[in-house]
Amino acid sequence: MSRIGKLPVSIPSGVDIKVENNLVTVKGPKGELSQRVNENLKIEVENGQLTIDRSNNEPQNRAYHGLYRALVQNMVKGVSEGYQKTLELVGVGYRASNSGQVLELSLGYSHNIFMQLPDEIKVSTVTERNQNPLIILEGCDKQLVGQVCAKIRSFRKPEPYKGKGVRFKGEIVRKKAGKTAGK
């Protein structure tokens, strides 16, 4: 049996889960998420815990068992606590600002980059003196927060010689040695 799939998902107070026709809907203080689950899996909610069981031991069903349990766990955590990622802009003249859901990035190109963010994501930018600018993204959908972060990071990935670019807060970029003057 899947080690991840057999673990029950504990449901915190304030979170409501509905299951009908293999569509799991999780509603909490941070928002509402839904996920369609494979029909070979059986979902039960009882005593404040959600369990997922599979009908047989086919390899595909075993893989789905752990996958859907992890997806439901991420949904429960998202609507109760939420997810937050912080991006750091490293480089001279790199700036970030936001007005509502529009993020404006100045990353060394000839024009600024304007990015319209989804309504499910809350964005804030922090600019302090002698510190790198920060972009803080928050939301209840783990996949969406990660996808938006990856899109912002793709505008200027950290380069290996000076380390300039958009990186996650705390990310370590391994630097390469540059050219050496030789005779």
N, CA, C and O of each residue as an XYZ file, in Angstrom:
732
protein
N       0.839     -1.179      0.000
C       0.000      0.000      0.000
C       0.884      1.242      0.000
O       1.977      1.233      0.566
N       0.417      2.287     -0.623
C       1.180      3.521     -0.706
C       1.389      4.103      0.682
O       0.442      4.250      1.455
N       2.639      4.431      0.991
C       2.916      4.979      2.313
C       2.302      6.355      2.485
O       1.872      6.714      3.581
N       2.260      7.136      1.399
C       1.633      8.448      1.472
C       0.120      8.296      1.422
O      -0.594      8.953      2.179
N      -0.373      7.440      0.542
C      -1.814      7.304      0.336
C      -2.558      6.773      1.537
O      -3.718      7.131      1.738
N      -1.933      5.929      2.347
C      -2.664      5.336      3.463
C      -2.760      6.270      4.671
O      -3.520      5.992      5.599
N      -2.005      7.368      4.676
C      -2.085      8.307      5.786
C      -3.387      9.095      5.702
O      -3.766      9.544      4.620
N      -4.072      9.268      6.821
C      -5.302     10.071      6.784
C      -4.970     11.561      6.737
O      -3.929     11.991      7.232
N      -5.857     12.332      6.144
C      -5.718     13.783      6.090
C      -6.557     14.345      7.231
O      -7.776     14.177      7.246
N      -5.913     15.010      8.186
C      -6.672     15.584      9.298
C      -7.296     16.904      8.843
O      -6.658     17.713      8.168
N      -8.541     17.098      9.225
C      -9.287     18.279      8.815
C      -9.331     19.247      9.986
O      -9.947     18.945     11.008
N      -8.684     20.419      9.857
C      -8.707     21.384     10.966
C     -10.081     22.033     11.115
O     -10.918     21.958     10.215
N     -10.299     22.663     12.255
C     -11.590     23.321     12.467
C     -11.716     24.517     11.527
O     -10.735     25.208     11.253
N     -12.910     24.750     11.045
C     -13.145     25.840     10.107
C     -13.037     25.419      8.653
O     -13.280     26.226      7.755
N     -12.671     24.150      8.405
C     -12.539     23.649      7.037
C     -13.674     22.662      6.780
O     -13.911     21.753      7.576
N     -14.370     22.850      5.663
C     -15.503     21.998      5.303
C     -15.158     21.253      4.020
O     -14.714     21.865      3.049
N     -15.361     19.923      4.009
C     -15.054     19.097      2.839
C     -16.337     18.420      2.367
O     -17.060     17.801      3.148
N     -16.601     18.555      1.061
C     -17.735     17.863      0.445
C     -17.199     16.955     -0.653
O     -16.325     17.348     -1.425
N     -17.734     15.731     -0.717
C     -17.351     14.773     -1.753
C     -18.620     14.327     -2.457
O     -19.511     13.755     -1.829
N     -18.711     14.587     -3.770
C     -19.839     14.081     -4.550
C     -19.368     13.787     -5.961
O     -18.769     14.637     -6.619
N     -19.644     12.576     -6.417
C     -19.233     12.109     -7.747
C     -17.739     12.280     -7.991
O     -17.323     12.742     -9.054
N     -16.935     11.902     -6.996
C     -15.465     11.984     -7.060
C     -14.947     13.398     -7.292
O     -13.856     13.577     -7.833
N     -15.716     14.399     -6.889
C     -15.257     15.788     -6.899
C     -15.144     16.231     -5.453
O     -16.141     16.331     -4.739
N     -13.889     16.499     -5.023
C     -13.634     16.912     -3.650
C     -13.592     18.436     -3.627
O     -12.807     19.051     -4.349
N     -14.441     19.046     -2.791
C     -14.474     20.496     -2.636
C     -14.105     20.821     -1.208
O     -14.735     20.339     -0.267
N     -13.072     21.646     -1.049
C     -12.579     22.025      0.266
C     -12.803     23.525      0.423
O     -12.371     24.321     -0.410
N     -13.488     23.900      1.508
C     -13.803     25.305      1.749
C     -13.280     25.682      3.123
O     -13.493     24.960      4.098
N     -12.591     26.821      3.198
C     -12.030     27.267      4.463
C     -11.944     28.769      4.521
O     -12.465     29.458      3.644
N     -11.283     29.293      5.555
C     -11.208     30.749      5.720
C     -10.409     31.458      4.620
O     -10.661     32.634      4.358
N      -9.468     30.791      3.979
C      -8.639     31.424      2.947
C      -9.217     31.305      1.541
O      -8.767     32.000      0.630
N     -10.214     30.428      1.348
C     -10.782     30.283      0.012
C     -11.428     28.929     -0.182
O     -11.684     28.199      0.775
N     -11.686     28.607     -1.441
C     -12.334     27.342     -1.790
C     -11.615     26.717     -2.977
O     -11.333     27.396     -3.965
N     -11.318     25.422     -2.881
C     -10.639     24.688     -3.946
C     -11.393     23.395     -4.218
O     -12.039     22.844     -3.327
N     -11.305     22.912     -5.462
C     -11.925     21.629     -5.787
C     -10.993     20.839     -6.697
O     -10.207     21.407     -7.456
N     -11.098     19.527     -6.603
C     -10.234     18.618     -7.368
C     -11.023     17.370     -7.718
O     -11.652     16.763     -6.851
N     -10.992     16.985     -8.987
C     -11.637     15.744     -9.403
C     -10.672     14.593     -9.117
O      -9.486     14.673     -9.436
N     -11.191     13.523     -8.511
C     -10.382     12.371     -8.111
C     -10.745     11.201     -9.017
O     -11.892     11.070     -9.442
N      -9.767     10.354     -9.311
C      -9.972      9.193    -10.159
C     -11.097      8.328     -9.598
O     -11.238      8.191     -8.383
N     -11.901      7.742    -10.497
C     -13.060      6.965    -10.060
C     -12.690      5.633     -9.403
O     -13.551      5.012     -8.780
N     -11.454      5.178     -9.518
C     -11.041      3.926     -8.881
C     -10.688      4.114     -7.408
O     -10.382      3.142     -6.716
N     -10.728      5.342     -6.928
C     -10.412      5.615     -5.530
C     -11.692      5.950     -4.771
O     -12.603      6.578     -5.310
N     -11.745      5.520     -3.509
C     -12.910      5.759     -2.659
C     -12.516      6.716     -1.548
O     -11.527      6.495     -0.849
N     -13.295      7.784     -1.389
C     -12.980      8.826     -0.410
C     -14.024      8.795      0.690
O     -15.225      8.755      0.424
N     -13.547      8.815      1.942
C     -14.450      8.806      3.092
C     -14.036      9.902      4.058
O     -12.851     10.101      4.326
N     -15.036     10.613      4.579
C     -14.797     11.642      5.589
C     -15.527     11.237      6.851
O     -16.750     11.104      6.855
N     -14.768     11.039      7.936
C     -15.381     10.671      9.215
C     -14.434     11.019     10.350
O     -13.216     10.902     10.217
N     -15.001     11.446     11.459
C     -14.267     11.789     12.682
C     -13.174     12.824     12.443
O     -12.098     12.731     13.032
N     -13.431     13.788     11.601
C     -12.449     14.849     11.371
C     -11.253     14.421     10.550
O     -10.229     15.104     10.537
N     -11.372     13.292      9.863
C     -10.270     12.823      9.022
C     -10.815     12.353      7.681
O     -11.929     11.836      7.592
N     -10.007     12.542      6.640
C     -10.356     12.092      5.301
C      -9.401     10.968      4.929
O      -8.185     11.112      5.052
N      -9.955      9.845      4.471
C      -9.128      8.718      4.044
C      -9.448      8.387      2.593
O     -10.579      8.545      2.134
N      -8.421      7.923      1.884
C      -8.564      7.524      0.491
C      -8.149      6.063      0.380
O      -7.058      5.690      0.809
N      -9.025      5.232     -0.198
C      -8.735      3.813     -0.404
C      -8.842      3.509     -1.888
O      -9.608      4.140     -2.615
N      -8.050      2.515     -2.328
C      -8.128      2.131     -3.737
C      -8.775      0.761     -3.856
O      -8.758     -0.041     -2.923
N      -9.349      0.515     -5.036
C     -10.115     -0.715     -5.232
C      -9.230     -1.918     -5.540
O      -9.569     -3.039     -5.163
N      -8.095     -1.705     -6.220
C      -7.219     -2.828     -6.565
C      -5.766     -2.357     -6.546
O      -5.486     -1.189     -6.274
N      -4.858     -3.266     -6.835
C      -3.433     -2.971     -6.744
C      -2.771     -2.782     -8.096
O      -1.578     -3.057     -8.229
N      -3.495     -2.327     -9.094
C      -2.873     -2.040    -10.379
C      -1.868     -0.896    -10.203
O      -2.097      0.008     -9.398
N      -0.765     -0.928    -10.946
C       0.267      0.102    -10.758
C      -0.252      1.531    -10.928
O       0.162      2.429    -10.195
N      -1.153      1.747    -11.884
C      -1.675      3.100    -12.096
C      -2.515      3.558    -10.901
O      -2.440      4.718    -10.497
N      -3.309      2.652    -10.341
C      -4.122      3.007     -9.179
C      -3.264      3.242     -7.948
O      -3.591      4.088     -7.116
N      -2.176      2.506     -7.825
C      -1.265      2.731     -6.698
C      -0.633      4.107     -6.801
O      -0.450      4.785     -5.790
N      -0.297      4.528     -8.019
C       0.287      5.855     -8.205
C      -0.746      6.944     -7.904
O      -0.427      7.943     -7.259
N      -1.984      6.751     -8.373
C      -3.040      7.720     -8.108
C      -3.348      7.847     -6.616
O      -3.724      8.919     -6.141
N      -3.185      6.744     -5.883
C      -3.507      6.729     -4.461
C      -2.694      7.785     -3.717
O      -3.256      8.608     -2.995
N      -1.397      7.764     -3.889
C      -0.543      8.743     -3.214
C      -0.702     10.144     -3.789
O      -0.654     11.130     -3.053
N      -0.892     10.234     -5.111
C      -1.023     11.541     -5.759
C      -2.234     12.300     -5.235
O      -2.110     13.449     -4.811
N      -3.401     11.669     -5.260
C      -4.606     12.381     -4.872
C      -4.654     12.659     -3.383
O      -5.243     13.655     -2.962
N      -4.048     11.802     -2.578
C      -3.974     12.094     -1.143
C      -3.132     13.346     -0.925
O      -3.497     14.195     -0.112
N      -2.004     13.480     -1.639
C      -1.148     14.655     -1.502
C      -1.858     15.913     -2.013
O      -1.725     16.981     -1.417
N      -2.608     15.794     -3.110
C      -3.335     16.949     -3.633
C      -4.407     17.423     -2.652
O      -4.577     18.626     -2.451
N      -5.133     16.477     -2.038
C      -6.164     16.846     -1.065
C      -5.516     17.462      0.172
O      -6.042     18.427      0.726
N      -4.391     16.921      0.607
C      -3.675     17.478      1.763
C      -3.237     18.914      1.474
O      -3.361     19.782      2.338
N      -2.727     19.170      0.266
C      -2.313     20.526     -0.106
C      -3.509     21.473     -0.161
O      -3.385     22.646      0.193
N      -4.662     20.980     -0.601
C      -5.862     21.817     -0.629
C      -6.303     22.175      0.784
O      -6.655     23.326      1.046
N      -6.290     21.208      1.699
C      -6.703     21.458      3.077
C      -5.760     22.469      3.734
O      -6.207     23.390      4.418
N      -4.457     22.293      3.522
C      -3.501     23.237      4.103
C      -3.641     24.620      3.477
O      -3.484     25.630      4.162
N      -3.936     24.669      2.185
C      -4.063     25.941      1.490
C      -5.241     26.761      1.973
O      -5.108     27.967      2.177
N      -6.402     26.129      2.163
C      -7.572     26.894      2.586
C      -7.545     27.218      4.071
O      -8.283     28.099      4.513
N      -6.714     26.530      4.860
C      -6.644     26.833      6.292
C      -5.480     27.776      6.611
O      -5.663     28.747      7.345
N      -4.289     27.506      6.073
C      -3.119     28.335      6.379
C      -2.691     29.196      5.202
O      -2.281     30.341      5.390
N      -2.779     28.663      4.000
C      -2.334     29.376      2.808
C      -0.865     29.100      2.520
O      -0.144     28.552      3.354
N      -0.436     29.487      1.331
C       0.952     29.308      0.911
C       1.551     30.671      0.607
O       0.870     31.573      0.118
N       2.831     30.804      0.905
C       3.530     32.069      0.672
C       4.909     31.775      0.107
O       5.625     30.908      0.608
N       5.277     32.508     -0.949
C       6.610     32.410     -1.525
C       7.168     33.813     -1.658
O       6.438     34.760     -1.952
N       8.466     33.938     -1.440
C       9.131     35.230     -1.518
C      10.220     35.167     -2.563
O      11.080     34.286     -2.526
N      10.184     36.106     -3.502
C      11.201     36.221     -4.539
C      12.068     37.443     -4.242
O      11.590     38.459     -3.740
N      13.347     37.318     -4.565
C      14.314     38.380     -4.295
C      14.945     38.800     -5.615
O      15.353     37.949     -6.405
N      15.028     40.108     -5.861
C      15.637     40.630     -7.080
C      17.054     41.072     -6.751
O      17.256     42.020     -5.993
N      18.042     40.376     -7.327
C      19.444     40.666     -7.057
C      20.040     41.289     -8.312
O      20.092     40.653     -9.365
N      20.484     42.518     -8.199
C      21.090     43.201     -9.337
C      20.947     44.701     -9.194
O      19.990     45.181     -8.585
N      21.879     45.440     -9.745
C      21.857     46.889     -9.659
C      20.711     47.423    -10.517
O      20.621     47.102    -11.702
N      19.846     48.228     -9.926
C      18.740     48.831    -10.657
C      17.531     47.949    -10.818
O      16.561     48.374    -11.446
N      17.532     46.734    -10.281
C      16.364     45.862    -10.384
C      15.326     46.340     -9.363
O      15.632     46.504     -8.182
N      14.096     46.562     -9.836
C      13.038     47.060     -8.964
C      11.747     46.311     -9.230
O      11.542     45.734    -10.298
N      10.878     46.338     -8.220
C       9.547     45.742     -8.362
C       8.547     46.621     -7.628
O       8.820     47.118     -6.535
N       7.390     46.806     -8.243
C       6.305     47.520     -7.585
C       4.991     46.936     -8.089
O       4.930     46.323     -9.154
N       3.947     47.142     -7.299
C       2.644     46.626     -7.727
C       1.575     47.662     -7.468
O       1.646     48.436     -6.513
N       0.578     47.658     -8.342
C      -0.627     48.452     -8.131
C      -1.798     47.512     -8.371
O      -2.144     47.203     -9.511
N      -2.402     47.064     -7.275
C      -3.458     46.056     -7.373
C      -2.874     44.722     -7.779
O      -1.964     44.214     -7.123
N      -3.388     44.151     -8.854
C      -2.929     42.847     -9.332
C      -1.939     42.966    -10.486
O      -1.633     41.967    -11.137
N      -1.438     44.160    -10.746
C      -0.453     44.360    -11.810
C       0.914     44.534    -11.164
O       1.119     45.431    -10.346
N       1.845     43.667    -11.540
C       3.207     43.708    -11.022
C       4.109     44.333    -12.077
O       4.127     43.898    -13.228
N       4.858     45.358    -11.674
C       5.774     46.031    -12.592
C       7.202     45.682    -12.190
O       7.611     45.909    -11.051
N       7.954     45.127    -13.138
C       9.325     44.693    -12.880
C      10.283     45.474    -13.765
O      10.052     45.628    -14.965
N      11.352     45.960    -13.168
C      12.428     46.589    -13.916
C      13.652     45.700    -13.737
O      14.287     45.713    -12.682
N      13.984     44.922    -14.778
C      15.018     43.893    -14.656
C      16.180     44.101    -15.622
O      16.827     43.134    -16.026
N      16.450     45.340    -15.993
C      17.597     45.610    -16.839
C      17.314     45.554    -18.325
O      18.230     45.727    -19.129
N      16.070     45.317    -18.713
C      15.718     45.355    -20.121
C      15.400     46.806    -20.506
O      15.316     47.669    -19.632
N      15.225     47.080    -21.789
C      14.958     48.435    -22.232
C      13.583     48.926    -21.775
O      13.380     50.131    -21.630
N      12.646     48.020    -21.549
C      11.308     48.384    -21.104
C      10.981     47.624    -19.818
O      11.516     46.544    -19.569
N      10.107     48.198    -19.019
C       9.635     47.508    -17.829
C       8.686     46.380    -18.230
O       8.066     46.425    -19.292
N       8.583     45.379    -17.376
C       7.703     44.236    -17.610
C       6.479     44.418    -16.714
O       6.609     44.573    -15.499
N       5.286     44.397    -17.320
C       4.037     44.476    -16.574
C       3.385     43.101    -16.628
O       3.191     42.540    -17.707
N       3.045     42.559    -15.457
C       2.459     41.220    -15.398
C       1.140     41.280    -14.638
O       1.096     41.714    -13.487
N       0.070     40.842    -15.288
C      -1.240     40.774    -14.641
C      -1.320     39.451    -13.885
O      -1.207     38.380    -14.483
N      -1.514     39.529    -12.575
C      -1.566     38.339    -11.746
C      -3.011     37.872    -11.574
O      -3.931     38.687    -11.631
N      -3.221     36.566    -11.363
C      -4.578     36.060    -11.131
C      -5.175     36.657     -9.850
O      -4.447     37.062     -8.944
N      -6.501     36.703     -9.793
C      -7.177     37.284     -8.631
C      -6.971     36.454     -7.369
O      -7.098     36.985     -6.266
N      -6.654     35.157     -7.502
C      -6.478     34.292     -6.339
C      -5.159     34.560     -5.607
O      -4.974     34.110     -4.477
N      -4.248     35.289     -6.248
C      -2.924     35.546     -5.675
C      -2.893     36.957     -5.090
O      -3.291     37.919     -5.747
N      -2.412     37.071     -3.840
C      -2.177     38.383     -3.243
C      -0.690     38.687     -3.385
O       0.154     37.852     -3.057
N      -0.372     39.880     -3.873
C       1.021     40.251     -4.106
C       1.343     41.495     -3.299
O       0.516     42.396     -3.161
N       2.552     41.530     -2.772
C       3.069     42.734     -2.126
C       4.548     42.828     -2.432
O       5.232     41.813     -2.565
N       5.036     44.046     -2.542
C       6.450     44.273     -2.825
C       7.054     45.063     -1.681
O       6.410     45.941     -1.107
N       8.305     44.739     -1.352
C       9.022     45.400     -0.263
C      10.330     45.930     -0.819
O      11.122     45.181     -1.392
N      10.550     47.219     -0.647
C      11.812     47.825     -1.064
C      12.373     48.592      0.117
O      11.786     49.579      0.560
N      13.505     48.140      0.625
C      14.165     48.810      1.741
C      15.546     49.252      1.310
O      16.144     48.665      0.408
N      16.042     50.271      1.945
C      17.361     50.809      1.618
C      18.434     49.777      1.942
O      18.397     49.147      2.999
N      19.378     49.609      1.041
C      20.505     48.674      1.172
C      20.052     47.212      1.275
O      20.791     46.379      1.799
N      18.870     46.895      0.791
C      18.370     45.522      0.746
C      17.863     45.249     -0.669
O      17.458     46.168     -1.381
N      17.889     44.000     -1.059
C      17.341     43.630     -2.359
C      15.818     43.735     -2.310
O      15.213     43.404     -1.291
N      15.184     44.197     -3.407
C      13.714     44.244     -3.437
C      13.122     42.840     -3.331
O      13.686     41.876     -3.849
N      11.978     42.739     -2.653
C      11.309     41.460     -2.442
C       9.912     41.496     -3.056
O       9.242     42.529     -3.042
N       9.488     40.365     -3.591
C       8.122     40.174     -4.069
C       7.537     39.035     -3.242
O       8.073     37.927     -3.243
N       6.441     39.302     -2.536
C       5.813     38.300     -1.676
C       4.479     37.907     -2.305
O       3.600     38.748     -2.497
N       4.340     36.619     -2.623
C       3.117     36.094     -3.235
C       2.428     35.160     -2.247
O       3.069     34.289     -1.659
N       1.117     35.344     -2.066
C       0.350     34.506     -1.155
C      -0.908     34.016     -1.859
O      -1.486     34.723     -2.685
N      -1.325     32.801     -1.523
C      -2.545     32.254     -2.093
C      -2.882     30.924     -1.444
O      -2.087     30.379     -0.678
N      -4.071     30.401     -1.755
C      -4.480     29.126     -1.161
C      -4.160     27.946     -2.076
O      -4.157     26.805     -1.615
N      -3.892     28.189     -3.356
C      -3.604     27.126     -4.313
C      -2.093     26.994     -4.478
O      -1.451     27.871     -5.055
N      -1.526     25.906     -3.975
C      -0.080     25.713     -4.006
C       0.463     25.695     -5.425
O       1.518     26.266     -5.697
N      -0.254     25.041     -6.328
C       0.201     24.929     -7.712
C       0.212     26.289     -8.391
O       1.150     26.600     -9.125
N      -0.806     27.102     -8.166
C      -0.893     28.409     -8.801
C       0.174     29.365     -8.279
O       0.767     30.116     -9.054
N       0.422     29.342     -6.973
C       1.469     30.196     -6.392
C       2.825     29.815     -6.975
O       3.607     30.693     -7.338
N       3.114     28.522     -7.070
C       4.381     28.070     -7.635
C       4.519     28.414     -9.107
O       5.608     28.762     -9.566
N       3.427     28.319     -9.850
C       3.465     28.620    -11.279
C       3.720     30.103    -11.520
O       4.484     30.455    -12.419
N       3.097     30.979    -10.736
C       3.312     32.419    -10.883
C       4.747     32.767    -10.511
O       5.375     33.595    -11.172
N       5.274     32.141     -9.453
C       6.668     32.372     -9.070
C       7.622     31.947    -10.180
O       8.582     32.655    -10.484
N       7.361     30.808    -10.775
C       8.227     30.323    -11.849
C       8.174     31.250    -13.056
O       9.191     31.456    -13.718
N       7.007     31.812    -13.353
C       6.876     32.737    -14.472
C       7.665     34.027    -14.206
O       8.357     34.525    -15.095
N       7.563     34.561    -12.993
C       8.317     35.774    -12.645
C       9.810     35.489    -12.697
O      10.586     36.310    -13.188
N      10.210     34.337    -12.196
C      11.631     33.966    -12.183
C      12.174     33.790    -13.592
O      13.354     34.041    -13.839
N      11.315     33.355    -14.528
C      11.770     33.103    -15.889
C      12.119     34.392    -16.640
O      12.807     34.337    -17.659
N      11.657     35.547    -16.157
C      11.988     36.800    -16.824
C      13.486     37.090    -16.742
O      14.059     37.642    -17.681
N      14.128     36.723    -15.626
C      15.573     36.930    -15.481
C      16.079     35.922    -14.456
O      16.118     36.202    -13.258
N      16.470     34.730    -14.951
C      16.970     33.695    -14.051
C      18.335     34.102    -13.501
O      19.055     34.857    -14.154
N      18.707     33.619    -12.314
C      20.023     33.960    -11.760
C      21.128     33.413    -12.655
O      21.137     32.236    -13.016
N      22.044     34.285    -12.998
C      23.145     33.837    -13.860
C      24.329     33.424    -12.983
O      24.485     33.944    -11.879
N      25.161     32.498    -13.458
C      26.152     31.871    -12.587
C      27.437     32.661    -12.358
O      28.268     32.231    -11.558
N      27.636     33.791    -13.023
C      28.902     34.507    -12.872
C      28.831     35.610    -11.830
O      29.742     35.742    -11.012
N      27.771     36.401    -11.844
C      27.616     37.438    -10.833
C      26.473     37.147     -9.870
O      26.392     37.761     -8.806
N      25.589     36.219    -10.227
C      24.470     35.867     -9.367
C      23.286     36.797     -9.519
O      22.364     36.747     -8.704
N      23.281     37.650    -10.544
C      22.188     38.592    -10.743
C      20.967     37.878    -11.291
O      21.088     36.916    -12.050
N      19.782     38.354    -10.903
C      18.543     37.796    -11.423
C      17.480     37.693    -10.347
O      17.640     38.210     -9.242
N      16.400     37.023    -10.684
C      15.295     36.809     -9.753
C      15.472     35.425     -9.150
O      15.573     34.432     -9.869
N      15.507     35.369     -7.824
C      15.673     34.082     -7.146
C      14.735     34.003     -5.953
O      14.212     35.013     -5.481
N      14.534     32.777     -5.478
C      13.729     32.594     -4.284
C      14.516     33.068     -3.075
O      15.743     32.974     -3.059
N      13.830     33.573     -2.072
C      14.490     34.041     -0.853
C      15.203     32.860     -0.200
O      14.584     31.830      0.067
N      16.474     33.003      0.051
C      17.262     31.936      0.665
C      17.882     30.976     -0.325
O      18.637     30.091      0.079
N      17.591     31.117     -1.620
C      18.159     30.234     -2.636
C      19.652     30.540     -2.787
O      20.059     31.701     -2.810
N      20.443     29.503     -2.886
C      21.889     29.661     -3.046
C      22.234     29.406     -4.498
O      21.928     28.346     -5.043
N      22.873     30.385     -5.123
C      23.283     30.264     -6.517
C      24.791     29.983     -6.539
O      25.586     30.792     -6.061
N      25.171     28.841     -7.092
C      26.588     28.503     -7.185
C      27.231     29.331     -8.279
O      26.787     29.314     -9.427
N      28.272     30.052     -7.920
C      28.915     30.925     -8.864
C      30.087     30.217     -9.519
O      30.794     29.433     -8.885
N      30.281     30.508    -10.806
C      31.406     29.963    -11.544
C      32.547     30.970    -11.541
O      32.328     32.169    -11.367
N      33.739     30.486    -11.729
C      34.886     31.359    -11.860
C      34.875     31.961    -13.251
O      34.595     31.271    -14.231
N      35.172     33.226    -13.337
C      35.196     33.894    -14.641
C      36.485     33.606    -15.367
O      37.271     32.755    -14.951
N      36.702     34.325    -16.465
C      37.931     34.142    -17.233
C      39.124     34.679    -16.427
O      38.997     35.646    -15.677
N      40.232     34.059    -16.591
C      41.463     34.578    -15.990
C      42.355     35.076    -17.104
O      42.420     34.497    -18.188
N      43.037     36.160    -16.811
C      43.933     36.717    -17.826
C      45.138     35.796    -17.962
O      45.821     35.497    -16.983
N      45.384     35.358    -19.172
C      46.508     34.433    -19.391
C      47.459     34.992    -20.434
O      47.094     35.843    -21.245
N      48.675     34.499    -20.396
C      49.675     34.928    -21.377
C      49.840     33.898    -22.433
O      50.641     34.077    -23.351
